[in-house]
Every structure is written in C-alpha cells, then in structure tokens.
Amino acid sequence: MHQDSAPDVVVVAPDPSWTVRGEGLAEELHVLLRPLALHVEHIGSTAVPGMAAKPVLDLQVSVRDLAEAEAAFAGPLAERGFVLTQYRQDHVPAGSDDDPACWAKRLWSRQGHRGLDVNLHVRRSGSPNERLALLFRDWLRAHPEAVPAYARFKQVLAQAVPDLATYADVKDPVVDLVVAVAEPWAQATGWQPCTTTTARPVAPRR
C-alpha cells in the first residue's frame, strides 16, 4: 500500500465530508475512464466513518488489463492534474505464497490541486490487491469499535517516523493483521467485493 506524497506524514481528525467528496470523485473518474474502468471505489481510511487519516483521498479503479489502462488513462488523467508514480506493486501480505506479479498495480497521484490530494490506485479486477482494499474498508465500516484503536495507531506512528516510506513499511503488517481477522468475517457474512461505482452496502454481522 505504498503511496506517493509529501515527506512528512500528517494524520488528521476525521472529516465527515470525506465520504461525499470521495464518492463524488469516484463517479467523476468512472465517467472519465470508462469503458476500461469497470468500477471506481473510494477506499482507504477516508472511506471509513470516524477514522483519522492523512488528508488524501484514495480511490481504486478496477480494470481488466493494467498495461492497456496505463496507456489509455495517461492523457485524461494528466489533463486533470494526475501524475503517474513509480509504484507498480502493492505489499504482499506476510505468509502469502502469491506471485508478487499478482499484486501489480499502477498509481497516479494528484497534489496541490483544488480540494484534497488524491491517490488513484489502478488494479486488476479480481486480483488479490483489489479485493484486499475493499475488504479492509468494509470490515472497518462494519466494526466501528475497531476504528479508534487503528486511528490511534496511525496517529502515533505518524509522529514517530521520518517519512511516508517508513510509515507504510510499519503500517503494512498491521493491515495484514486486520485482514486476517476480516477474512473469517467475510466468509461468515458472504461478503463479496463490490461491482458498482460507489460504496457497496456492508454485509450485516451474524
């Protein structure tokens, strides 16, 4: 989950407007990037109510082919202030025997634009990293009692590390732990990754 941003890590109090802004941008980008963009989702901490976060919207675009999407999206995204970053693969969870190629992605970043900064993660539809981003978000939405602890962890971490790369390296194993807990929940509730442009209702707990 490495992201391109400013050197200093700032985690701020939750802003209720993040959800509306994230979903609005998801719809706008889906219109811009279809038909290659199968669906676009607001993901990450700003998509979880009550979660402290870096003031950066994370969005995920699901596509069938990364190379095709990279070529097709370059022009339209550049016109809207997005820059393609160097990151082309997500963290592979500890204990996974997946080929790292399964966790490939493309990442565009928009900074200094009107409104919040944006990280746009383009991932293959059906890939494990596409699924993880959605499961992580939906499990936290369904378990608000877990939000304060995770938020506090991020706030302390942001104050303790010198840069975003270190922040991501320390946070990734904690995300792995959350997902390990979320997997049994997904099986018990019948949760499935979304197939729409906007946020999918969270499956109820059983």
VENQUI-V81082 format. One record per residue. N is the residue number from 0. PHI is phi in degrees with one decimal (* if undefined). Layout:
n;phi
N;PHI
N;PHI
//
This chain:
n;phi
0;*
1;-68.2
2;-134.1
3;-94.0
4;-161.2
5;-68.9
6;-60.8
7;-83.2
8;-96.7
9;-123.2
10;-110.1
11;-113.4
12;-63.0
13;-63.2
14;-121.5
15;-58.4
16;-75.1
17;-58.2
18;-62.2
19;-64.4
20;-67.3
21;-66.0
22;-69.0
23;-64.4
24;-67.8
25;-59.5
26;-65.8
27;-62.1
28;-71.3
29;-63.2
30;-63.1
31;-65.6
32;-103.5
33;-73.0
34;-87.0
35;-67.9
36;-78.7
37;-69.6
38;-158.9
39;-130.2
40;-127.7
41;-79.9
42;-126.6
43;77.7
44;-65.7
45;-69.9
46;-92.4
47;-109.8
48;-55.7
49;80.5
50;-92.4
51;-64.3
52;-160.1
53;-64.9
54;-75.9
55;-136.9
56;-80.2
57;-104.1
58;-126.6
59;-120.5
60;-107.4
61;-98.1
62;-135.4
63;-85.2
64;-140.7
65;-69.6
66;-64.0
67;-62.4
68;-65.6
69;-57.9
70;-67.9
71;-74.6
72;-83.3
73;-54.3
74;-65.7
75;-58.2
76;-72.5
77;-60.5
78;-63.7
79;-105.7
80;89.8
81;-88.6
82;-120.0
83;-72.5
84;-94.3
85;-79.4
86;-76.5
87;-128.6
88;-155.5
89;-88.4
90;-57.6
91;-89.5
92;-55.7
93;-58.0
94;89.2
95;-79.6
96;-102.8
97;-61.7
98;-64.0
99;-53.1
100;-61.9
101;-67.3
102;-105.9
103;-69.2
104;-161.0
105;-125.8
106;-130.8
107;-103.5
108;-129.0
109;-125.9
110;-128.3
111;70.9
112;-88.1
113;-61.1
114;84.0
115;-74.0
116;-65.2
117;-136.6
118;-110.9
119;-112.3
120;-93.0
121;-104.4
122;-131.5
123;-71.0
124;-62.4
125;86.7
126;-78.3
127;-66.1
128;-75.5
129;-62.6
130;-64.1
131;-59.9
132;-59.7
133;-76.1
134;-65.2
135;-57.8
136;-62.0
137;-70.4
138;-65.6
139;-66.1
140;-62.6
141;-81.5
142;-129.3
143;-60.6
144;-67.7
145;-87.6
146;-63.9
147;-59.7
148;-67.1
149;-66.6
150;-63.1
151;-65.8
152;-56.9
153;-66.9
154;-64.7
155;-65.9
156;-61.3
157;-60.8
158;-81.0
159;-100.4
160;-111.3
161;-84.6
162;-157.2
163;-69.1
164;-62.4
165;-66.4
166;-55.8
167;-66.1
168;-63.9
169;-77.7
170;-74.2
171;-55.4
172;-64.5
173;-70.5
174;-60.4
175;-57.2
176;-65.7
177;-62.0
178;-66.6
179;-61.5
180;-76.3
181;-70.9
182;-61.3
183;-61.0
184;-62.6
185;-61.8
186;-67.4
187;-69.0
188;-96.6
189;76.1
190;-58.8
191;-135.2
192;-56.6
193;-67.7
194;-132.7
195;-120.1
196;-80.6
197;-111.6
198;-63.7
199;-81.7
200;-55.5
201;-78.9
202;-64.8
203;-69.2
204;-76.5
205;-116.4
//
